[in-house]
Amino acid sequence: MGVSSGFYPDISAPVSLRVGSQILIEMHQSDFSDIVIWTPVDEELTYHGAPIICIQSAQIHNGVTLQPGENLTGSQTLTVR
């Protein structure tokens, strides 16, 4: 079992997951600059037999150091087409 992943720094535009020319999912993010796309490679982890793909907003490339009591707030919105 393991993970297959990709890290994409400094993404400012919306991101689309496509199969051919069809957009399946579109992601918008706010207050995060990076995106991590990953999929579990454990073949038992599927959704009704389809592979799982995870798309997450992140703040990795230009990391943020928080002091005790401080917060980092951001959001991501996924739209299924």
LINLINNOR-V358348 format. One line per field, one symbol per residue. ss: DSSP state (A for helix, B for strand, O for the rest). phi: phi as a letter, one per 40 degrees, with the letter a starting at -180 (. if undefined). psi: psi as a letter, one per 40 degrees, with the letter a starting at -180 (. if undefined). Layout:
ss->???
phi->???
psi->???
This chain:
ss->OOBBBBBBOOOOOOBBBBBOOBBBBBBBBBOOOBBBBBBBOOOOOBBOOBBOOBBBBBOOOOOOOOOOOOOOOOBBBBBBO
phi->.abbaabbcfcbcdbbcbbgccccbbbbbbgbbbbbbaaccccccbbfgcccbbbbcabbdbdbbbcdgcbbbaabbbbcc
psi->iahhiihhifhdiihhhihbehhdhhhiiheieihhhihieheegihfeiihhhhhiigddgihhhiheiihhiiihhhh.
